[in-house]
């Protein structure tokens, strides 16, 4: 018998982080949505930061901004890309949010003088937020990813909230553990013991997982599946093998090959929907990813690549994905090169270093903050402008593009941004008026210009040709803007401000005309946040077109 109750799926990590819990959550959401269910995905992050906005991207990865302006974990970007729609602020929870709310309520005597404790008050607030998210989305199913791994002290309250919901609604809650199955090179054998131990640790919280997604380098054999099934008292078919795949877009397809949606519908007592669409569109895209052979070479010039002896790209994940989606749309596979901007700083940088940039078909300078690596970015931007290499600047990348233009075209050699040198005579980029008091008060968290804002697009420009409309809505994350005092000078010198806020005060897009440069364009907003596999962003697509043309020449 079908239950009309709302359904919850909790996705929990086992053994270690970084094995694809966010992609697994996104994939579960995508396949259930394809079955005709209204699905919302929710990230429960255990850290005490109220949001992700103040965290170092090298430590934590990209800060993803929602339409509402909430600064979130990068997994929210995966959720939007896989569901092909925008999510709300109700779909993101941190321990910091929960504790702050409970403490503020206690200070306001909203608990009537009771002793306020982690249990029940913190736990119940978490449950309330899970239920609020479901109600706000009017969804049939909520898939909750609990950050961290089983055994982490930080996420115990989220685990306890999930356990209580299972007790209260035994037929409406399911648990999925994403674990890791190592294959030590010296042994040459897949080991299941770490996963078995993670399952037992989850038992100690009063939770028995319903499905185990076993991540590994290679497919898991029946013997290991059987071992894990016995360890958690489950049928073998509820142990899903998830080996490394060529792309993350194969994950929903692989899950469906193992009947993931059927297992979940059975566990949650869900009946088949009449409006089921299937995942054909997703399969077509995944096949395009696998079968595209011709390449286009794109350089990302940033400063957040190095972490110890390793190069990580998590700080720019949405930018990388946006480039890929537009490239696939145009029948190309993007080969992305990470370029550390610090390597282009100083007077002793050899000419050969800059000539090496010629091998790239396009250059992107993404968003960022602070002085580190800036002179190197400016040097690369100048080279791209003077040598007609397609250039796309995002947020800070647009501001630096304008500073470079002011220095080398207008001749304002000390042109800079208030963020770097507030004493400079020519502050081409200045702090937004409403931001000054916030910085004076050290009000850094959630205080930038954040979220979706409209912009008017000028006709007969690259931007208008890409969008095909006069009014757009894009997501922002910045404190600084083009100084209005220099706009006339810049415009007279040939720079075109093709996108402006409706009141005409804020410059949203800057570009050079196509007759001057094939693609030299920057946006004050972050278009990468709205790029999706099945709906690439038009500006990225226009940039890749220019890059492909350079490649042909």
N, C-alpha and C positions, 0 to 999 in steps of 0.2 A: 504493500500500500504506500502510495506516495505521501511524504510528509510536506506540509505547506510551510514548515518552519524554515527560517534562514539557516544556511549551511556554512560551516567554517572549516577551512583546511589550514593547519599549522605546519609550516615548513621549518625544520630544525636542523642545525648542522652537527655533524659528528666527526671526530678525530682531529680535523684541522680546518682552518679558514682558507678561503681562496680557491675552493674546488667547484664553484659554480652554483651556489645556493640561490643567488639572485636570478641567474638564467633559468634554473629549474623552476623557480616560482613563476617567472614570466611565461615559461613554456606551459606550465599547468594552466595558467590563466588563459593563454591563447587557445589551447585545445578545448577547454570547457566553454569558452566563448564561441568557438566554432560549432559547438553542439547546441547552440541556441540559448545558452544561459547568459544572464546579465551578471558579469563578474567584476568585482573590484579587488585590486591588490593593495596590500597594506604592509609597510615596512615598520617593524618595531625595533628601534636601535637602542642598545643598552647603555650608551654613554650618557654622562650627566650634562653635556652641552644641551642647551635648550633647542638649538638647531645646528645644522652643519656649517653655518656661515662663517664661523670664526676659526675653523680648523685648517691647518696647513695641508694643501693639496698633495704634497709629497708624502705626508703621513697617512692621509685618509682617502686620497683620490679626489675626483671632481666634485664640486658643489653643484648640484642640479637645482635649478629654480623652476618652481611651478607658476602657473598663471596667477595664482593668488599672491605670489611674492615670497612664499615660504622657501627657505634655503634647505635643501634636503641631501640625503645620501645619493650617490650615483646610481644605486639600484632603482630609484624611482624613474630614472631615465630609461633603464631597461624595460620597466613595466610599461611605460607609455609607448615605447617603440614596438613592443610585442603586441600590445592591445590596440595599437594604432589610434589612440585617443588620449586626451589630456586627463590628468588626475587632479584631485582636490587636496586641500590642506588637511582634510580629515583622514587621508590615506597615509599619514606619516606620524609616527609617535616616537619620542625619545624618553628615556628615564628622566632627563632633565625637565621636560615638559610636565611630566606626571608629578614629580616631586614638587616642582614650583607651584603647580596648581593646588596641590594638597596643602602645602605650607601657607600659601596665600589665603586659602579658605580657612585654615585654622586661625590665622592672625585676624581674620574678619569674624571670628566666632561662629562660622557656619556649621561647625560640628557640635554646637551647643555645650561647649565646655568639656567634652569627652577627651580622654587620653587618645591622641592620634598616633597610630602605629602603622608599620609597614603592612601588617595583616590585621584588620581587613582593609584599611583605607587606601593604601597604595594599590593593592591588588584589585580592589573594587573599581578604582578610578581607571585602571587599565581595561578591565572588562567593559566599563561604560564607554570607553573610547572605541573599543572594537565594535560594540553595538551601534554607536553613533555613526561610525564610518559606513556600516552596512545600511543603516537607515537613510543617510544622506545620499548614498549612491543608488538607493532603491534596487539593490542587487539581489540575485538569488543566492550567490556564493561569494564569500570573502575568503581570499587566500592571504594568510598572514605569514610573512617571513620574519622569524625571530633572529635578530642579529647575533653574531658570535657563534660559539659551539657549545654543545652540552658539556657541563663541567665548569663553565665560566661563572664566576660568582655574580658578575654584573647582570646576567639575564634571568636570574632565578625568579624574580617577581613576574616576568612575562610568562615563564614556564608555569608558575603557580596559577596565574590567571587562566591560561589555556587548560590546565588540569581541571580547574573548577568548572569551566564551561563544559568540558566533557562529562563531568559528573552530573551537571544540571541538565544537559541535553545529549544523552549518550548516542542517539541516532543521527545527530546533526553535526558532529565534530569528528574530524579525521586528522591523523598525524602522519607526516611524511618526514623521514630522516634522510638527509643527503650526506653520505659518508664517503670515506676514501679507502680504497683497497690498494695498498702499495705493492709494487713488484721490485724488491731489492735486487739490484743488478748482479750482485755476487751470488744470490740464491737462485734467481731465475724462476721464482715461484710467487704467485699471488698470495698475499697473506690476509686472512679474514679476521684475525684476532683483534686488531685495533677497533674494527667496526663492532665486533661482538662486545667488547668492553664499553664502547660508547652506548650501545643498546642497553647494557646492564646499568650504566650510570643514569640513563633516562628512566629506567625502571625505578631507581631510587627516588625519583621525583614524583612517582605515582603515575607515570605516563608510559604506555606501551605503544610503540609506533605501529601504524597500520601498513605502511609501505616503506621500503628501504630503497633509495636510489643509490646504487654503488658506483661511485666515480672511480675511474681507473684509466691507465694508459691504453689498455687493451680490453677486449670484451671479457666478461666474467664467465667462467665455465659453470656447468650444472652443479658440480661438486661444491663449489664455494657458495653458490646460491642456496643450496640445500643446508649448508652449515649455518648460514645467516638466518635462514627460515626457522631452523630448530632453535637458534639462540633467542629469537623473539616470538616463537610460537605462532608463526604465520604460514599460510600456504606458499609454496615456492614461487608461484606466479606473481606474488606481491613483492618479490625482490627483483628490482629492475636494474639491468646492466646498463651503465652509462659510460661507455668508453670515450676517450678523446675523439672529437669529430673534426672534420675539415673546417667547419664554421659553426657558430652558435645557432645558426638558422636551421641546422639539421636536428637540433635537440627536440623540438616539438614533434617532428616527424618520427624520430627514433622512439620517443615515448609512446606514440600511437601504435607503432609496430609491436610494442609490448602491452597494448591494450590499457594504457594508463587511464584514459577517460572512462572506459567501461568499468574498471576496478573502482575508481572513485565514485562513479554513479551508483554502483552496487553498495559500497560502504555507506554512502549518504542517503540511500533509499530514494534516488532520483529517477524519474521517468524520462524517457526520450522526448525531446521537444520536436514540434512540427516544423519549426523554423531553422532547423539545423542546416548550416552552410558547408561544413567540412573544411578541410585545410588545403584545398586545391590551390588557392591563390598563394598560400605560404609555400607549398611544394614547388610551384612554378618559380617563385623567387629563389628558393634554395637551389634549384637546378641551375638557374641563371648564375648564381654565385659560383657553383662548381664548374660550369661549362665555359665561363668567360675566360679567354686566354690573352687577348690583346691588353696591353698595360698602359697606364699613364702614371708618371712619376711625380709625386707631390711631396714637398718638404714642409714639415712643421717646425718652425723656428721658435723654440721656447726655452724656459729656464728650469722647468719642474721635472726634468727627465731623470736626473741622477739621484739614486738613493743607495748610498754605500757603493759597492762595486757593481751594482745592477742598474739597468736602464728600464724604468717603468713608465708606461704611457697612461696610467689611470687618471692623471690630472687633466687629460684632454680627451677622455673617452668619447664624449658626444661629438666633438669635432672630427675625430677619426671615423666614427660611424657615419656622420653626415657626408663626408667625402666618399666613403665606400658606396653609400646608397645612390648618390648622384652618378657615380662612375658606372655602376651596374646598369642604371637606367639608360646610359649612353653606350652600353655595350663594351665597357672597359673595366679592367680590374685595377684598382688603385694600389700602386706600390708606394707605401708611405715611408719617408725617410725622416728620422728624428735628427734635428740640428740644434746643438746647444749654442745659444746666442752668445755665451761668454767666449766662445772660440773666435768670435769676430770683433773682439774689443781690443783697443790699443792701436798705436801707430805702426807697430811692427807686424801686423797681419799681412802675410804675403799675398801678392796679386793672384797667385795660383789658387789660393784659398777661395777667393771670390769667383774666379773662373770656373771652379768646381760647381758653383751654383747653376751654371749653364746647363748641366745635365738634367736639372729639374724642369718639368713642364709647368709647374705652378708652385707658388710659395704662399703659405698661410702663417700669419702671426696671430695666435689666439690671445684670449684675455689673460690678465695677470695683474699683479700689484707691485709697487716698489721700484727701487732704482736698479737692483741687481740685473745684469744682462741687457740693460736698455740700450746702451751705446752700440752693442753688437747688433741688436734688432734694427736700429736706425741705419746702420751701415748696410745691412742686407736689404732693407726697404729701398734705400737709395739705388743700390745696384739693380734691383728688380725694376724700378721705375725707369732708370736710364737705359736699361738693356731690353725693355719691352717684355719682361717675364711676367706672366699673369700673377697678380698679387691680390690676396684677400685678407683684410685686416678685421679682426673681431674685437670689439670693445676697446681694450687698450691698444690692440693692433690698428684700429682706426685712428686713435689719438696720436700714436707714434707716426703713422703715415702723414698726418697733418703737420706734426712737428717737423718731420723730415722735409716736407714741401716748403714750410716756412723758412727753414734754415738754408736750403739749397736752391730754391727758386725765388723766394722773396728776399733772400740775403740777410735774414735775421739770425745771425750765427748763434746767438744765445737763446733762441727760441726753445722753450721747454714746457713742462707741466708743473703746476703748483705742488703736485704730489712729490716731485723730486727736489725742486729748488724754488721755494716760495719767494726768494729774494731776487729772482731774475727779473730783468727789465721787460722781457717779452714773454709773458705767460700765455702761450697760445691755448693751452688747456688749463682751465681754472676749476676750482671747486664749485659745485652747485650751491646756490645761495642758501637753500634750506639745510645743507649739510654742515655748514660752518659751526653752528651751535652744537650740533651732535658730536663733532670731533672735539670741541672744547670741553664738553662734558664727558669725554671718553665713552660715548654711547656708540659702540661699534657693532653690537649684535643686532641683526635684522633691521638696520637703520639706513641702508643704502636705498637708492631708487631701484626697487625690486618688483618683478612680476611683469604682467602684460600691459603694454601701453600702445595707443594708436599712433600712426604716423601717416602723413600725406606724402604721396610720391609724385614727383615732377614728371610730366610727360616728356617723351623723346629722350629718355635716359636709359642707361643699362639696367638700372633698378626697375624702371617701369616696364621695360621689355621682358624682364624676368618674371615679375609678379603678374603683369597683365591687368592691373587694377590701380585705382587712385588712392585707396585707403587700405592700410595693413594693420595688423596687430602682432607685436613681437615682445619677447621677454627680455627684461633688462636686469643688470646687476652692476651698478657703478655709482661713484660719488662725484666724478669729475665730468666736465663737458667742454665743448669747443667754446672758447671765450668769445662772446658776441662782438667784442670790440675789434676782432681781427677778421670777421666773416667777410666784410666788404673787400679788404685787401686780398684775401685768399681767393675770393670769387673773381676779382679783376685779374688775378694772376693765372686764371684758367681752371681752378678747382671748382667742381660743381657739387653743390649740396642738394642731392636728388631726393632726400627724405628729410622731412622736418616734423616736429610735433605740431598738432593742430593749431596751437597759438603762434607757431612760427619761431619760437624762442630757442628750442633745442634742436641741434643738428643731428639727425639720426643716421643718414647715409651720406658719405662723401665719395666722389668718383672723378676720374678723368674721362673726357669724351672718348669714344671708340676711335675716332680719327687720330687721337693723340697717343693712345695706349690701348692694347687689345682688352685688358681687364686690370684696372687699378682702382679697387673699390674697398671701402671699409664701412662697417656698421657699428653704431654705438651700442646696439642691442646684440643679443646672442642668438643668431638664427639656428645654430646647431641644436638648440633645445627643442625645436619643432620639426626636426628631420626624422622621418620614419622609414623603415625598409620599404613599405608599400606606398609611401607618399614622401619622396625626397624633397628637400627644401629647394625652391626655385633659384635662390641666389647661389647655392652650392652647385646646382646643375649648370647655371650660366658660367660660373668659374671653371668648372671641369670642361665645358665646351671650349673655352678659350685655351685651356691647357692642352686639350687634344689637338687643337689647331696649331699650337706651337710645336707639338710633337711631330705633326705631319710635315711642317716646314723644315 
